[in-house]
Amino acid sequence: MSSRLRELGLLWPVHTVDIWRTDVPVCSRSRQLSYSSYTKVLGSSRLQHKPVVILGLEAAILMTVFFMVHLCVRKETSVDPLFYVFAFFAYTSVADLTNALEQDGYIRGFMDFYTYKGKPYLSTAYCILMSYWNGVVHFTMLLTAIYRMCRGKPFRSIALVWAGSMIATQVVLIPGIVTGKYGKSIYPAFWCNILFLMLPVWVAVKLFNRPRELPIIPADKVETEQKKRLVSRPKDLLLTLALLWAVAFTVFRGFVALECALDACFTYIYQYEPYLKDNVAFPKVMMLVFLFYALPLMTACAYGLTTPGCLWMLDWTLFLAGGVAQAQWAHIGASVHSRTPFTYRIPKEEWGLVLTLNFLYLATPLLLALRCYHDPAFFLKTVPLAQVDNDKKRK
């Protein structure tokens, strides 16, 4: 498996050898055509000032990655189409990590031209934290999914978490760019984000339509677990209460983002989370995404914890956990990052309360997903005893 990952360039550093040597195999040369190599070459040329050229470069890189991935697996009898998407986003994750490291001053000379006439919003605190998440968390999940896929092991769960996280990234990023202060600085490279949204949506649809890999649990255990009332399941009771709190907090911050005139909303946005007023618009869009998308899912999950046989909980809790984790990571980090204007950062005297609320909001869907993943008996469909007896007689 490690040789397959090396061929894809996922476990190889950037090299400065001649990529056109004919004595080097195609897949070995492909790993040298890294994003960093392209950006380094273009960043030192006069073409860096032309936005259309930057779009063309990015399109060429994306097509090259797809082509090289295809060359590496062309001899395989059957390849899951999701493999191409995971390998593709693994490459873009490296580019995101490069951007984050350069914006924070750890490296230099790779992304200046790209943020200048390609995607200037990548220099914001929100996008820096988003890039760290893409470059570390997404990259790890993608490598894990590729590894398990190549070994013939289930990868549905990790892929659903990644899909939820990646979709959350784009549904906040794209509207935030258009409606925020960078709406007047949209260059052609911006439209690549549409592809970055459509691909994980397609992956999520494919995964939801595939049959679930359910654990084998005796029918009597499933029946016993589903007869328990909520008060007899303390973990589920606590998770239900946490979800109800998260729903209330989502509604409250949604009203705050909409500039509600209530005193409580006014006090919160000025004294606790002034980052919600930042004119980059990412925090405001995020609160609205939580209000209109995460809130219905959380409400449905609270229902699923009280009603046995909700098999959909096993998938949707993973999807929700990935989305909320990514969004909250970027929100929390950006609200204290040095790139955020001082007036929009969390006041130091309120750090304890605000960070506690935000981390609890992040932890709730993660704990729910872990509960459903490790003990799914309550959510499985029950099989009538008569049908079980008939199946045994047939055997």
MOCOR-V881892 format. One record per pair of residues at least 4 apart in sequence whose C-alpha atoms are under 7 Angstrom apart, sorted by the first residue. I is the first residue (numbers start at 0). GAP is how many residues later the second one is. D is the distance in Angstrom with one decimal. If there is no record, write none. Layout:
i/gap/d
I/GAP/D
I/GAP/D
This chain:
i/gap/d
0/4/6.4
0/146/6.7
1/4/6.1
2/4/6.2
3/4/6.4
4/4/6.3
4/5/5.4
4/6/6.0
5/4/5.8
5/5/5.1
5/6/6.1
6/20/5.5
6/21/6.0
6/24/6.8
6/65/6.8
7/23/6.2
7/61/6.4
8/22/4.3
13/18/6.3
13/20/6.8
14/17/6.1
18/10/5.6
18/13/6.4
23/4/6.4
23/5/6.4
24/4/6.3
25/4/6.2
26/4/6.7
26/41/6.7
26/45/6.1
28/4/6.8
29/38/6.1
32/4/6.3
33/4/6.6
34/4/6.2
34/60/6.2
35/4/6.0
35/74/6.6
36/4/6.3
37/4/6.2
38/4/5.7
38/71/5.6
38/72/6.7
39/4/6.6
39/69/6.8
39/70/5.2
40/4/6.9
41/5/6.7
41/6/6.1
42/5/5.9
42/67/6.7
42/70/5.5
46/6/6.7
47/6/6.9
47/65/5.5
48/68/6.3
49/4/6.7
49/67/6.9
50/4/6.4
50/66/5.3
50/67/5.8
50/136/6.2
50/137/6.3
51/4/6.2
51/136/6.1
52/4/6.1
53/4/6.2
53/64/6.2
53/135/6.6
54/4/6.1
54/133/5.9
54/134/4.6
55/4/6.0
56/4/6.2
57/4/6.2
58/4/6.2
59/4/6.0
60/4/6.1
61/4/6.4
62/4/6.1
63/4/6.0
64/4/6.1
64/23/6.3
65/4/6.2
65/18/6.8
65/22/6.6
66/4/6.3
67/4/6.3
68/4/6.6
68/15/6.7
69/4/5.6
81/4/6.2
81/121/6.8
82/4/6.1
82/63/6.5
83/4/6.0
84/4/6.2
85/4/6.1
85/56/5.6
85/60/6.9
86/4/6.6
87/4/6.7
88/4/6.0
89/4/6.7
89/49/5.5
89/52/6.2
90/4/6.8
91/4/6.3
92/4/6.2
92/41/5.2
92/42/4.4
92/45/6.9
92/46/5.8
93/4/6.2
93/41/5.5
94/4/6.3
95/4/6.3
95/35/4.7
95/36/6.9
95/38/6.2
95/39/5.5
96/4/6.2
96/34/5.6
96/35/5.5
96/37/7.0
96/38/4.3
97/4/6.2
98/4/6.1
98/12/6.1
98/32/6.8
99/4/6.2
99/28/5.0
99/31/5.5
99/32/5.9
100/4/6.3
100/5/5.2
100/6/5.9
101/4/5.6
101/5/4.7
101/6/5.3
102/20/6.3
110/4/6.2
111/4/6.1
112/4/6.3
113/4/4.7
113/5/6.2
114/4/4.7
114/5/4.2
114/7/6.2
114/8/6.9
115/4/5.4
116/70/6.8
117/69/5.8
117/71/5.4
118/68/7.0
118/70/6.6
118/71/6.4
120/61/6.5
121/5/5.1
121/6/6.5
122/4/6.6
122/5/6.5
123/4/6.2
123/215/6.4
124/4/6.3
124/209/4.9
124/212/6.1
124/214/5.1
124/215/5.8
125/4/6.1
125/204/5.7
125/205/6.7
125/208/4.9
126/4/5.9
127/4/6.4
128/4/6.3
128/201/5.1
128/204/6.3
128/205/6.5
129/4/6.2
129/200/5.5
130/4/5.9
131/4/6.0
132/4/5.2
132/5/6.4
133/4/4.7
133/5/6.4
134/4/5.5
135/4/6.1
136/4/6.2
137/4/6.0
137/24/6.5
138/4/6.2
139/4/6.1
140/4/6.1
140/17/6.4
140/21/6.6
141/4/6.1
142/4/6.0
143/4/6.1
144/4/6.0
144/10/5.4
144/13/6.5
144/14/6.4
145/4/6.1
146/4/6.3
147/4/6.1
147/5/4.8
147/6/6.4
147/7/5.9
148/4/5.8
148/5/6.9
148/6/6.3
154/4/6.1
155/4/6.1
155/51/6.7
156/4/6.4
156/161/6.9
157/4/6.3
158/4/6.1
159/4/6.1
159/44/6.5
159/158/6.1
159/159/5.3
160/4/6.2
160/157/5.2
160/158/5.0
160/160/6.7
160/161/4.5
161/4/6.0
161/160/6.2
162/4/6.0
162/37/5.3
162/40/6.8
162/41/5.8
162/156/6.9
163/4/6.1
163/155/4.5
163/156/6.2
163/158/4.9
163/159/4.6
164/4/6.3
164/157/4.3
164/158/4.0
164/161/5.5
165/4/6.5
165/34/6.5
166/4/6.1
166/30/6.0
166/33/6.2
166/34/6.7
167/4/6.3
167/155/5.0
167/159/6.6
168/4/6.1
168/158/6.9
169/4/5.8
169/27/5.7
170/4/6.7
171/4/5.9
171/110/6.3
171/113/5.9
171/114/5.6
172/4/6.1
172/109/6.7
173/4/6.5
174/4/6.0
174/110/7.0
175/4/5.5
175/104/6.8
175/105/5.1
175/106/4.7
175/109/6.0
176/5/5.6
176/6/5.5
177/4/6.8
177/5/4.4
178/4/5.7
178/102/6.6
179/99/5.8
179/100/4.7
179/101/4.6
180/98/5.9
180/99/5.3
181/4/6.7
185/4/6.3
191/4/6.5
192/4/6.2
193/4/6.2
194/4/6.1
195/4/7.0
196/4/6.4
197/4/6.1
198/4/6.2
199/4/6.0
200/4/6.2
201/4/6.2
202/4/6.1
203/4/6.1
204/4/6.2
205/4/6.4
216/4/6.9
216/5/6.9
217/4/6.5
218/4/6.1
219/4/6.0
220/4/6.1
221/4/6.1
221/155/5.1
221/156/6.3
222/4/6.3
222/159/6.9
223/4/7.0
224/152/6.7
224/153/5.7
225/82/5.6
225/152/5.2
227/4/5.9
228/4/6.8
229/6/6.7
229/7/5.9
229/76/6.2
230/6/6.3
232/4/6.2
233/4/6.2
234/4/6.2
235/4/6.0
235/69/6.4
236/4/6.3
237/4/6.1
238/4/6.1
238/129/6.6
239/4/6.2
239/62/5.4
239/65/6.8
240/4/6.2
241/4/6.1
241/122/6.4
242/4/6.1
242/55/6.2
242/59/6.3
242/121/6.8
243/4/6.3
244/4/6.1
245/4/6.0
245/115/6.1
246/4/6.3
246/48/5.8
246/51/6.7
247/4/6.2
248/4/6.1
249/4/6.0
249/40/6.4
249/41/5.8
249/45/6.7
250/4/6.3
250/40/6.1
251/4/6.3
252/4/6.1
252/34/6.3
253/4/6.3
253/33/5.3
253/34/5.7
253/37/5.7
254/4/6.4
254/5/5.4
255/4/5.6
255/9/5.1
255/13/6.6
256/19/6.4
256/27/5.3
256/30/6.5
259/5/6.2
260/4/6.8
260/5/6.6
261/4/6.3
262/4/6.0
263/4/6.1
264/4/6.2
265/4/6.4
266/4/5.7
267/4/5.0
267/5/6.2
268/4/5.0
268/5/4.8
268/7/6.6
269/4/5.1
271/74/6.2
271/75/6.7
271/78/6.2
271/82/6.5
272/73/5.6
273/70/4.8
273/71/6.3
273/72/6.5
274/8/7.0
274/60/5.6
274/69/4.4
274/70/5.6
274/71/7.0
275/7/5.3
275/8/5.6
277/66/6.3
280/4/6.1
281/4/6.1
282/4/6.3
282/48/6.7
283/4/6.5
284/4/6.1
285/4/6.2
286/4/6.1
287/4/6.1
288/4/5.6
288/5/6.8
289/4/4.5
289/5/6.0
290/4/5.4
291/4/7.0
292/4/6.7
293/4/6.1
294/4/6.2
295/4/6.1
296/4/6.1
297/4/6.3
298/4/6.4
299/4/6.2
300/4/6.3
300/12/6.8
301/4/6.8
302/4/6.2
303/6/5.7
303/9/6.6
307/70/5.6
307/71/5.5
308/69/6.4
308/70/4.3
308/71/4.9
308/72/4.8
308/73/7.0
309/69/4.9
309/70/6.7
310/68/5.0
310/69/5.4
310/70/6.7
311/4/6.2
312/4/5.6
312/66/7.0
313/58/5.8
313/59/6.4
314/4/6.5
315/4/6.0
316/4/6.0
316/48/6.9
316/51/6.7
316/52/4.9
317/4/6.3
317/51/5.3
318/4/6.5
319/4/6.1
319/45/6.6
320/4/5.9
320/44/4.8
320/45/5.0
320/48/6.5
321/4/6.3
322/4/6.2
323/4/5.9
323/38/6.2
324/4/6.0
324/37/5.5
325/4/6.4
326/4/6.1
327/4/5.8
327/34/6.0
328/4/6.0
329/4/5.8
330/4/6.1
331/4/6.9
332/4/6.0
333/6/6.6
334/5/6.8
334/10/5.0
334/11/6.1
335/9/5.3
335/10/6.2
339/4/6.6
339/5/6.5
340/4/6.7
345/4/6.8
345/5/6.4
346/4/6.4
349/4/6.2
350/4/5.7
351/4/6.0
352/4/6.2
353/4/6.2
354/4/6.0
355/4/6.1
356/4/6.2
357/4/6.2
358/4/6.0
359/4/6.1
362/4/6.0
363/4/6.2
364/4/6.1
365/4/6.3
366/4/6.1
367/4/6.3
368/4/6.0
369/4/6.1
370/4/6.0
371/4/5.1
375/4/6.6
382/4/6.8
382/5/6.9
383/4/6.5
384/4/6.2
385/4/6.2
386/4/6.2
387/4/6.3
388/4/6.3
389/4/6.3
390/4/6.4
